[in-house]
Amino acid sequence: MDKIAIFPGSFDPFTVGHENIVRRGLNMFDKIIIAVGHNTTKRYFFNIEQRVELIKAQFADEKRVLVEPYENLTVEFAKEKNADFILRGIRTAADFEYERAIAQTNRLMTGIDSVFLLTTPEHTPVNSSIVRDIIMHGGDASKFVPDIIYRLIIASKNK
């Protein structure tokens, strides 16, 4: 039986930190489904279809990574996909406290475990909100976004 994890988030945009978590997660799981969700408290720069397509382009060479949109509870999506794990990246102590509460609730609801990977030191300051702001204001975010995604973002802005 395959070990399947979902890696949920809004990914607006998908950063080098996100990519790092997925690639390292492939050492633990047979398949990772990047679950692109919608957070009602966020204003998005890219719509969900654009986010899915950008991430698919980044992982086009990796058959064990799937990218899908979802709208329901993360644990419900995980159950639909027969995933036994939710993969999350942790940058700070504040991230840990937030993620711990969600993970414990998810476990109580469904028995699905969460697996936390600490971000690598060079990716700790990188978050989508900062990267989105850099892109929106015409700055160079190439250090913070995977190359393929960054080229597609720049190409779409120049249309």
Secondary structure, 3 states (H helix, E strand, C coil): CCCEEEEEECCCCCCHHHHHHHHHHCCCCCEEEEEECCCCCCCCCCCHHHHHHHHHHHCCCCCCEEEEECCCCHHHHHHHCCCCEEEEEECCHHHHHHHHHHHHHHHHHHCCEEEEEECCHHHCCCCHHHHHHHHHCCCCCCCCCCHHHHHHHHHHHCC
